[in-house]
Amino acid sequence: MTNITRRSFIIASSLVGSIAVAGCTDTVDDNGTQSFDIETVVDGLEHPWSVEPTGRRQCLVTERTGRLTLVDLDEGSFEVIDGVPKVHVAGQGGLLDVTVHPAYPDEPWVYLTFSDTNVAGESATHLARGQLEIDTAQLTDVEIIHIAEPFVDSNNHYGSRIVFGDGEKLYMTSGDRQFKNFGPDHVSQDLSNDLGATLRLEPDGSIPADNPFNGEQNASKAIYSYGHRNAQGMAVHPTTGELWQSEHGEHDGDELNIITRGGNHGWPIAHYGCQYGSTDPIGDLPHERDDVIEPVYHWECTSGGFPPAGMTFYDGDAFSRWQGDLFVGNLAGRYLGHFTVDQQSVEEVDPLLEDQGWRVRDVSVEPSQGHLLVAIDASSAPLVELVPR
């Protein structure tokens, strides 16, 4: 077990007002802004990609280099889990998302997504599961339960968020693998493959009988929605049960989407972004077409965009002003995005951590105390916890 001393950061900015004093009660500044402290739980992680609470003040963290760690949030320590499948670490690939079965720990299944190759050296997004034995820090009975085929000669746009939704169905995003043939023949508009799609599976990887394209000839039976570029964030709304995603645009054009069963979400025949290095549009504007699903929030071409990563809805008890709000990691913008949500009305409000200079890769709510866990994307990165002042 590796022990790393916990450090506490004190912040003073327009976001939080006065100098912070360590504490555990929910406080709000005079201007009505929620105040918090930043504590480093562990440091020295190598490009962490996902953080998943497991209860008992513990969480799992994936590192893109192929390491899965179990973090003790109170002790500020972590240990490496054995039994993780081999991964292909190149470009944007490696060990990516992690989630646990909704009945965990009674069902001790842990689910991982990662990139791996075939004998030809082509890669694809893989989904595996194994049973976590915490006492021995290992995964057992590991099996690959789905591969988002086809394998292609690319190391980018793997997508790869996974969550459990309605009826314990597992949802998985797959990226478009960065194909540039924009138009109706693009892989994201082709139902015969798993690319640029949201996939819906049973916990064992089998196909649910009620998937929207289950009865269509030549269609991938796993597809739940299509027309996606590269969704790297996904969360279930705690009240409505809707499936939300954050998706990277081409040049700007980043999106927040509510996923529609069987829906075409537009990429690349309809998009608010433009081609890299220009202001040339890609396809039509989504609101100009009635055959695609519009995003609930987007960043237009020349806006500067919001390169989005992991996301979560806040449903804890520690921060009263954040109830029902959406938090989304911002990579190139280097902050934690904060959005208020009223049904399908979304507004970006006070950004968090903007003075830290961190590429925010993932965010999750720690259930026992309601703190926010934030994973930072860097070669030697901290896992931090936002706690009430």
C-alpha positions in Angstrom: 0.0 0.0 0.0 1.3 3.5 -0.9 0.8 6.2 1.7 0.7 9.8 0.6 0.2 12.7 3.0 -3.1 14.5 2.5 -2.6 18.2 1.8 -5.3 20.9 2.2 -5.5 23.8 -0.2 -6.9 27.2 0.9 -8.5 29.3 -1.8 -9.6 32.9 -1.9 -11.2 34.2 -5.1 -14.4 35.8 -6.3 -15.9 32.3 -6.3 -15.5 31.6 -2.6 -15.0 35.0 -1.0 -12.8 35.2 2.1 -9.9 33.0 3.3 -11.0 29.4 4.0 -10.9 27.8 7.4 -11.0 24.0 7.5 -14.4 22.8 8.6 -17.1 20.3 7.8 -20.3 22.3 7.8 -22.1 23.7 4.7 -21.4 27.4 4.3 -22.5 30.0 1.9 -20.8 33.4 1.4 -22.6 36.7 1.7 -23.1 36.8 -2.1 -24.9 33.4 -1.9 -22.0 31.5 -3.4 -21.3 28.0 -2.1 -17.9 27.9 -0.4 -15.5 25.0 -0.1 -12.0 23.9 0.6 -9.8 21.7 -1.7 -8.0 18.8 -0.1 -5.6 16.5 -1.9 -6.4 12.9 -1.1 -3.5 11.3 -3.0 -0.9 12.6 -5.5 1.3 11.1 -8.1 -1.3 9.5 -10.3 -0.5 9.1 -13.9 -3.1 10.5 -16.2 -6.2 9.4 -14.1 -9.3 9.0 -16.3 -12.1 8.0 -14.0 -13.0 8.1 -10.3 -15.8 5.8 -9.0 -16.9 5.7 -5.3 -17.4 2.3 -3.9 -18.7 3.2 -0.4 -16.8 2.9 2.9 -15.0 6.2 2.0 -13.2 4.4 -0.8 -13.0 4.9 -4.5 -11.6 3.3 -7.6 -9.4 5.4 -9.9 -8.2 4.3 -13.4 -5.0 5.6 -14.8 -4.7 5.6 -18.6 -1.3 3.8 -18.4 -3.2 0.7 -17.3 -3.3 0.9 -13.6 -6.5 0.5 -11.4 -6.1 1.8 -7.8 -8.3 1.5 -4.7 -8.1 4.8 -2.8 -8.8 5.2 0.9 -10.2 8.7 1.2 -9.7 9.0 5.0 -6.2 7.6 5.1 -5.0 9.3 2.0 -3.5 6.1 0.6 -4.0 3.8 -2.3 -3.2 0.3 -3.4 -2.9 -1.1 -6.9 -5.5 -3.7 -8.0 -4.2 -6.8 -9.7 -5.9 -8.7 -12.6 -6.6 -5.7 -14.9 -6.7 -6.7 -18.5 -3.9 -5.8 -20.9 -4.6 -2.4 -22.5 -3.3 -0.5 -25.6 -1.7 2.7 -24.4 -1.3 5.1 -27.3 -2.8 8.4 -28.3 -6.1 8.9 -26.4 -6.2 5.1 -25.6 -5.4 3.1 -22.5 -7.4 2.2 -19.4 -10.4 4.5 -19.4 -13.6 4.3 -17.4 -14.6 2.3 -14.4 -18.0 1.8 -12.7 -19.4 -0.7 -10.2 -22.6 -2.8 -10.4 -25.6 -1.0 -9.0 -26.0 -3.7 -6.4 -22.3 -3.4 -5.3 -21.0 -4.8 -3.0 -23.6 -7.6 -2.9 -22.8 -7.9 -6.6 -19.0 -7.3 -6.6 -18.7 -6.7 -10.3 -16.4 -3.9 -11.5 -16.7 -2.7 -15.1 -13.8 -1.3 -17.1 -13.4 0.2 -20.6 -10.1 0.3 -22.4 -8.5 0.2 -25.8 -6.8 -2.9 -27.1 -5.7 -4.2 -30.4 -6.2 -7.2 -32.8 -3.5 -9.2 -34.5 -3.3 -6.5 -37.2 -2.5 -3.8 -34.7 -5.9 -2.1 -35.1 -7.7 -0.9 -32.0 -11.2 -0.9 -30.5 -12.9 0.1 -27.3 -13.4 -2.9 -25.0 -15.7 -3.5 -22.1 -14.7 -6.0 -19.4 -15.9 -6.9 -16.0 -14.4 -8.7 -13.0 -15.2 -9.3 -9.4 -13.4 -7.1 -6.9 -11.8 -8.8 -3.9 -10.9 -5.8 -1.7 -9.1 -7.8 0.9 -6.6 -9.2 -1.6 -6.7 -6.1 -3.9 -7.5 -8.1 -7.1 -10.0 -8.6 -9.9 -11.1 -12.2 -10.5 -13.3 -13.9 -13.1 -12.3 -11.1 -15.6 -14.0 -11.4 -18.9 -14.4 -9.1 -22.0 -18.2 -8.7 -22.5 -18.3 -6.4 -25.5 -16.1 -4.8 -28.1 -17.2 -1.7 -30.0 -16.3 -3.0 -33.5 -14.9 -2.6 -36.0 -11.2 -2.4 -35.1 -9.7 0.5 -36.9 -6.2 2.0 -37.5 -6.6 4.9 -35.1 -5.6 5.7 -31.5 -8.2 8.5 -30.9 -11.9 9.0 -30.1 -12.6 5.9 -28.1 -15.4 7.7 -26.2 -15.8 5.2 -23.3 -17.9 6.4 -20.5 -20.1 3.7 -18.8 -23.1 4.1 -16.4 -26.0 2.0 -15.2 -29.4 3.3 -15.9 -33.0 2.0 -16.1 -33.6 -1.6 -15.1 -29.8 -2.1 -14.4 -29.0 -1.7 -18.0 -25.4 -0.7 -18.8 -24.8 2.3 -21.2 -21.5 2.8 -22.9 -20.3 5.5 -25.2 -18.1 4.8 -28.2 -16.3 7.5 -30.2 -16.2 7.9 -34.0 -12.5 7.0 -34.0 -11.8 10.4 -35.7 -13.0 9.5 -39.2 -13.0 12.7 -41.3 -15.3 11.8 -44.2 -18.0 14.2 -43.0 -21.4 13.4 -44.5 -24.2 10.8 -44.4 -21.7 7.9 -45.1 -19.7 8.7 -41.9 -19.5 5.8 -39.4 -21.5 7.7 -36.8 -24.5 7.6 -39.3 -24.0 3.9 -40.1 -26.1 1.6 -37.9 -24.1 -1.4 -38.9 -21.2 -0.6 -36.6 -20.8 0.4 -33.0 -18.8 3.6 -33.6 -20.1 7.1 -32.7 -22.9 5.6 -30.6 -24.4 5.0 -27.2 -24.6 1.2 -26.6 -27.0 -0.4 -24.2 -26.2 -3.8 -22.7 -27.2 -6.2 -19.9 -24.8 -6.4 -17.0 -23.3 -9.6 -18.5 -22.8 -7.9 -21.9 -25.8 -9.5 -23.7 -28.2 -7.4 -25.8 -31.5 -6.3 -24.2 -34.5 -7.6 -26.1 -36.0 -4.1 -26.2 -33.1 -2.3 -27.7 -34.4 0.1 -30.4 -32.6 -1.5 -33.4 -32.9 -5.1 -32.3 -35.3 -6.0 -35.1 -33.5 -4.2 -37.9 -31.5 -6.2 -40.4 -27.8 -5.2 -40.7 -28.0 -2.9 -37.7 -25.9 -3.3 -34.5 -28.3 -4.6 -31.9 -26.3 -2.9 -29.2 -27.0 0.7 -30.4 -29.3 2.9 -28.3 -28.5 6.2 -29.9 -26.2 7.3 -32.8 -24.7 10.3 -34.5 -22.1 11.0 -31.8 -18.6 12.3 -32.2 -16.8 11.5 -29.0 -18.8 11.5 -25.7 -16.5 11.3 -22.7 -19.0 12.2 -20.0 -22.2 10.5 -19.1 -24.6 10.7 -16.0 -28.1 9.7 -15.1 -30.3 12.5 -13.8 -31.2 11.6 -10.2 -34.8 12.8 -10.5 -35.9 12.2 -14.1 -33.7 9.1 -14.9 -32.7 10.8 -18.2 -29.3 9.9 -19.7 -27.1 12.9 -20.1 -23.8 13.1 -22.1 -21.0 15.6 -22.7 -19.6 15.4 -26.2 -16.6 16.9 -27.9 -17.2 18.9 -31.0 -14.9 19.3 -34.0 -13.8 22.9 -33.7 -15.8 24.2 -30.8 -19.3 22.6 -31.3 -19.1 20.9 -27.9 -22.4 19.7 -26.6 -24.5 18.6 -23.6 -27.1 16.1 -24.7 -30.1 14.3 -23.3 -30.0 10.9 -25.0 -33.1 9.8 -27.0 -33.8 6.1 -27.5 -33.1 5.3 -31.1 -32.3 9.0 -31.7 -29.8 10.4 -34.3 -27.8 13.1 -32.5 -26.5 14.6 -35.7 -22.8 14.1 -36.0 -21.6 14.9 -38.7 -24.6 15.8 -40.8 -25.6 18.5 -38.3 -23.2 20.3 -36.0 -22.7 23.7 -34.3 -18.9 23.5 -34.7 -16.7 24.0 -37.7 -13.7 22.3 -39.4 -10.4 22.7 -37.6 -8.4 25.7 -38.7 -11.4 27.4 -40.3 -14.9 28.7 -39.8 -16.3 26.3 -42.4 -19.4 24.6 -41.1 -19.8 20.8 -40.9 -23.2 19.8 -42.2 -26.4 21.7 -41.3 -27.1 23.4 -38.0 -29.0 21.0 -35.8 -32.0 23.3 -35.3 -32.5 23.4 -39.1 -33.3 19.7 -39.3 -36.2 17.8 -37.8 -34.5 14.4 -38.2 -31.8 14.9 -35.6 -31.8 15.5 -31.8 -30.6 19.0 -30.8 -28.2 19.3 -27.8 -29.7 21.0 -24.7 -26.6 23.1 -24.5 -23.8 23.8 -27.0 -20.8 26.0 -27.8 -20.8 27.4 -31.4 -17.9 27.8 -33.8 -15.6 30.6 -32.7 -17.0 30.6 -29.1 -13.8 28.9 -27.7 -15.7 25.8 -26.9 -15.7 23.7 -23.8 -13.7 20.4 -24.3 -15.8 18.3 -21.9 -14.8 15.2 -19.9 -16.5 13.3 -17.1 -19.7 14.7 -15.5 -22.0 14.2 -12.5 -25.2 15.6 -11.1 -24.9 16.7 -7.5 -27.3 14.8 -5.2 -25.3 14.9 -1.9 -26.0 16.6 1.4 -22.8 18.6 1.9 -23.5 21.5 -0.4 -27.1 22.8 -0.2 -26.8 25.3 -3.1 -25.6 22.7 -5.5 -28.6 20.3 -5.3 -29.5 19.1 -8.8 -26.7 21.0 -10.5 -24.5 19.5 -13.1 -20.7 19.4 -12.9 -18.6 18.7 -16.1 -14.8 18.5 -16.3 -13.2 21.0 -18.7 -9.9 19.9 -20.3 -8.3 22.6 -22.4 -10.2 25.3 -20.4 -8.8 23.9 -17.2 -11.7 24.2 -14.8 -14.7 22.3 -13.4 -17.8 23.5 -15.2 -20.9 24.2 -13.1 -24.3 24.3 -14.7 -27.8 24.8 -13.2 -30.5 22.5 -14.7 -34.2 23.1 -14.8 -35.7 20.2 -16.9 -34.1 20.9 -20.3 -33.0 24.5 -19.5 -29.2 24.6 -18.8 -27.1 27.6 -17.7 -23.4 27.7 -17.0 -22.7 29.6 -13.7 -19.7 30.1 -11.5 -16.8 27.9 -12.7 -14.8 26.0 -10.0 -11.1 25.4 -9.7 -10.3 27.9 -12.5 -7.3 29.3 -10.5 -5.7 25.9 -10.2 -4.7 25.4 -13.9 -5.9 21.8 -13.9 -7.2 19.7 -16.8 -10.3 18.3 -15.1 -10.8 14.7 -16.4 -13.6 13.4 -14.1 -15.9 14.3 -11.2 -18.0 12.2 -8.9 -20.1 12.6 -5.7 -18.7 10.7 -2.7 -22.0 9.3 -1.2 -21.3 9.0 2.5 -20.4 12.7 3.0 -21.5 14.3 -0.2 -18.1 15.8 -1.2 -17.0 16.1 -4.8 -14.1 14.0 -6.0 -12.2 15.5 -8.9 -9.6 13.6 -11.0 -6.9 15.8 -12.7 -5.4 14.8 -16.1 -1.6 15.1 -15.8 1.5 12.8 -15.7 1.8 13.3 -12.0 -1.7 14.2 -10.9 -3.7 14.6 -7.6 -7.1 13.2 -6.7 -8.8 16.1 -4.8 -11.9 16.3 -2.7 -14.0 19.4 -2.4 -15.3 19.7 1.1 -17.6 22.3 2.9 -15.7 25.2 4.5 
